[in-house]
C-alpha cells in the first residue's frame, strides 16, 4: 500500500494538503491506542513529503540516490522508547548538539516527537524538555503539524489537571490555586481551544471533589467566566454559586471548630457556643467574658444557619441556635438603674436642702442637690457592678441555689437570682438606709420598702421583655 493510499490523497497533492490530511488522521490513529496504525501513518506522511514535486527551476532528486540513515536516536518502531524517555537533560542536550552539527536536527526532532507520542505519561519530562530546547508551542520554525501539537497539548493539559487535583487533596486550596496560576502561563495553553479544553477538564474534575464547590468563584475569576458567558449557562452558574457559598461557609465553620483553646475571633467563639456540645456550667464559664461583638456574632451565625444554610445546620444535628440568648446578660436593662438611683438619691436629699428666698438661689441649690444625687447614683452603680463581678465565679451555684429556693429559675443569665439580685438589693437598700439618717422606727420600714423596690426592678430588668424586643430589632438592623 503506497503512502498516498494510506493518506487517502492523490499523488499530486501539495505539502499543505498532506499536512492537513495527516492532522485529521492523527485523531483516528492515536499513538497510545493504535501504535501500529500511527507508525504506518507517520511513515506515509514523511514519504509523501519527500515525494512532493520540487519547485520549478530546481533539479529533481535522483531515484537511485542512496538515503543515509540518521546518526541520531530515532527508533523505527514505537516500542523502544527508553532510549530518549527517561534520559537526563544533559544527555539530551548533547544529542541535540550532535544532531545540529551533522545537520540532522529535523530527524532528531521527529524521533523525539515519535517517542513523546508513544510514551504516554512517561514521556512528560521528554516533552517538557522539547518545549524548552526545541521551541515547541513557541517557535514558528517547528516542523510539527497542528494535529501533533494539539495532541501533545491535550496530553499535557490532562496531566496537569490530574496533578492539580492531587495537589488540592494533599495541600489544600491555597497551594492548588498558586500552582494553577503557574500552569495557566505555560505555552501549550496559549491557544484558545487548548485553554478552553484545559479549563473545562479541570473545572469538571475539581467540582467532582468534596471541596470543589468552594473553589467555584476563584476558578471563574481565573478563567474569566461570569454568569453571562458561563459554558453551562446562567442557571447552572447560579446553582454552583449557591453550592460554593454553602461549602465555603461549612469549611469556615469546620476551621473555627477545630481551633484549640479559647478562639480569638468572635465568629469562632460563636460557632463553638452554638454548635459544640456543652453542659450548662461549661456554657456559663465559656461566655463569662463575652462582649457585645461576641453576642452579635452569635445572632449573625444563628441567622445564617437557620435562614441561609439549613443543610449545614442539619449536619450538626440541628441544635438550638437561639439558646445563646439566655446567656447574654440584660446589660441594657440594668443601665436604667443609674437613673432610678439618681432619682431616689435626689428625693432623699431634697428635704435636707435649705432654699433661700430668691428664685436664683433656689435653682442653684437644686442643681447642687442634683449633682450630689448623681454622684451617689454613680457610686452605687459602681458598687452594683463590683458585686456582679465578684459573683461571677459563683454563677452556676447561684443558679442552682435559685432553682432550689425560688423554684422555676430561668436558665442562663436571665431571671431573678438569689445571690446576685436578692442579696444585692438587700445590700443596696441597707446602704441607702445608713445614708438617710432616718429615725430607727422609720428606717426599718424605709429599708424594707427600698429592698422591695430594688428587688422588683431587678426582676424586671433581668427578664427585660420590652428591651429584648428592641435588642432583636437592633441586632437584625445591624445584620
C-alpha positions, 0 to 999 in steps of 0.5 A: 500500500503506497503512502498516498493510499494510506493518506487517502490523497492523490499523488499530486497533492501539495505539502499543505494538503498532506499536512492537513490530511495527516492532522485529521488522521492523527485523531483516528490513529492515536499513538497510545491506542493504535501504535501500529496504525500511527507508525504506518501513518507517520511513515506515509506522511514523511514519504509523501513529503519527500515525494512532493514535486520540487519547485520549478527551476530546481533539479529533481532528486535522483531515484537511485540516490542512496538515503543515509540513515540518521546518526541520531536516536530515532527508533523505527518502531514505537516500542523502544522508547527508553532510549530518549524517555527517561534520559537526563537533560544533559544527555539530551542536550548533547544529542541535540548538539550532535544532531545540529552539527551533522545537520540532522536536527529535523530527524532528531526532532521527529524521533523525539516527537515519535517517542513523546507520542508513544510514551504516554505519561512517561514521556512528560519530562521528554516533552517538557524538555522539547518545549524548552530546547526545541521551541515547541508551542513557541517557535514558528520554525517547528516542523510539527503539524497542528494535529501533533501539537494539539495532541501533545497539548491535550496530553499535557493539559490532562496531566496537569489537571490530574496533578492539580487535583492531587495537589488540592487533596494533599495541600489544600486550596491555597497551594492548588490555586498558586500552582494553577496560576503557574500552569495557566502561563505555560505555552501549550495553553496559549491557544484558545481551544487548548485553554478552553479544553484545559479549563473545562477538564479541570473545572469538571474534575475539581467540582467532582471533589468534596471541596470543589464547590468552594473553589467555584468563584476563584476558578471563574475569576481565573478563567474569566467566566461570569454568569453571562458567558458561563459554558453551562449557562446562567442557571447552572452558574447560579446553582454552583454559586449557591453550592460554593457559598454553602461549602465555603461557609461549612469549611469556615465553620469546620476551621473555627471548630477545630481551633484549640483553646479559647478562639480569638475571633468572635465568629469562632467563639460563636460557632463553638457556643452554638454548635459544640456540645456543652453542659450548662456550667461549661456554657456559663464559664465559656461566655463569662467574658463575652462582649457585645461583638461576641453576642452579635456574632452569635445572632449573625451565625444563628441567622445564617444557619437557620435562614441561609444554610439549613443543610449545614445546620442539619449536619450538626444535628440541628441544635438550638441556635437561639439558646445563646440568648439566655446567656447574654446578660440584660446589660441594657436593662440594668443601665436604667438603674443609674437613673432610678438611683439618681432619682431616689438619691435626689428625693432623699436629699431634697428635704435636707436642702435649705432654699433661700428666698430668691428664685436664683438661689433656689435653682442653684441649690437644686442643681447642687442637690442634683449633682450630689444625687448623681454622684451617689447614683454613680457610686452605687452603680459602681458598687452594683457592678463590683458585686456582679463581678465578684459573683461571677465565679459563683454563677452556676451555684447561684443558679442552682441555689435559685432553682432550689429556693425560688423554684422555676429559675430561668436558665442562663443569665436571665431571671431573678437570682438569689445571690446576685439580685436578692442579696444585692438589693438587700445590700443596696437598700441597707446602704441607702438606709445608713445614708438617710439618717432616718429615725430607727422606727422609720428606717426599718420600714424605709429599708424594707420598702427600698429592698422591695423596690430594688428587688422588683426592678431587678426582676424586671430588668433581668427578664427585660421583655420590652428591651429584648424586643428592641435588642432583636430589632437592633441586632437584625438592623445591624445584620 
